[in-house]
Amino acid sequence: MATAVRANLYHGTMAFYFEMARDQRDHYYRLAKQEGYRARSAYKLLQINEKFHIIKRGDSVVDLGAAPGGWLQVAAKLSGGSIVGVDLEGIAPIPGVKTFVADITHESTVDLVKDALGGDADVVICDAAPNLTGAWHRDHAVSVDLARSALKIAKKLLKPRGNFVVKVFQGDLFLDYLNEVRKEFSSVHAHSPLASRKESAETYVVAKKLLTSPVRRGDMLDVQIEYLGKSGDGVAIVEGFAIIVRKAQQGEKLRVKIDAVKPNFAFADILERKG
C-alpha cells in the first residue's frame, strides 16, 4: 500500500512539473507570436542581457548560427547598430540586419563577417545547436565542439574588451570548455535564463571583456620584480603588461603562476624564488 502511495505521489509530482514546463513553453511561444519575434528563444537573449548587459546601445553585433532570426531581432532592438547574422540556412530579411549563408566552423567566415560588419564586433552571440541524435554523450560532445568553433571565431571577430554569449549542453566536457572561455575573458558566468525549458540541459556561457594580455590564467613563467605597488606586492612587467605578484620583493627573480587576468593587469602566486 505504502509503495503504491509513493508511486502515485511520484507520478503526480512528475506530471505537475511536466505541466509547468509545458505551460512555460506555451507562455513564451504565445508571447513571441504576440510581439513579433521569430522564435521563443528571443526571450532568452532579452533575459541574459537584462542581467549581464552584454549588448549596449550602438554596439556592433554578430550572431553565429542565427536562423531563424529571433536573436537578430533582439540584437537590432537593443543595439540599433550594425548587426550581422550567419547561418548554414538562409534567413528571411530583417530591417537593418545583414545576413548571409556561411559555416561558422570555417576560417573564411571571419573575413566575410568583417566585410559585412565593416570592422570588428563589440559582441558575438551564438544560440546554435547541433542536430540531435538522442545519443546524449554524442550530442553533448558535438555541442561543445560547436561552442569551441564559436569561441575561436569570436576571438578573431571581437574588439578588445568585447563580449561573447554561447549556448552549450551541460555534461562531462562542459567544465573544460568553461575554463577555456575563462582564460580569454575577464568575467565569465554559466547562466540559464527563465525562458529556457526546465527539462533542457542547455546553459549559456556569458563572457565579458575579451582579454588582449600576453598571459593567461594558469600560465607559469619566470619574472623579475621591477617595483612594489601601492598594496606592497611586487610588480613584474611582461611585454608591457603588469603582473602583480603577491608577497614578492623588489629585485627578486621568481617562477610564478598566473592566478587571474584582468584587462589591464594580472595576479600571480610565487612557485619558486630563484635567488
Buried (B, 14 or more C-beta within 10 A) or exposed (E): EEEEEEEEEEEEEEEEEEEEBEEBBEEBEEBBEEEEBBBBBBBBBBBBBEEBEBBEEEBBBBBBBBBBBBBBBBBBBBBEBBBBBBBEEEBEEBEEBBBBEBEBBEEEBBEBBBEBBEEBBBBBBBBBBBEEEEEEEEBBBBBBBBBBBBBBBBBBBBBEBBBBBBBBBBBEBBEEBBEBBBBBBBEBBBBBBEBBBEEEBBBBBBBBBBBEBBBEBEBEBEBBBEEEEEEEBBBBEBEEBBBBBBEBEEEBBBBBBBBEBBBEBBBBEBEEEEE
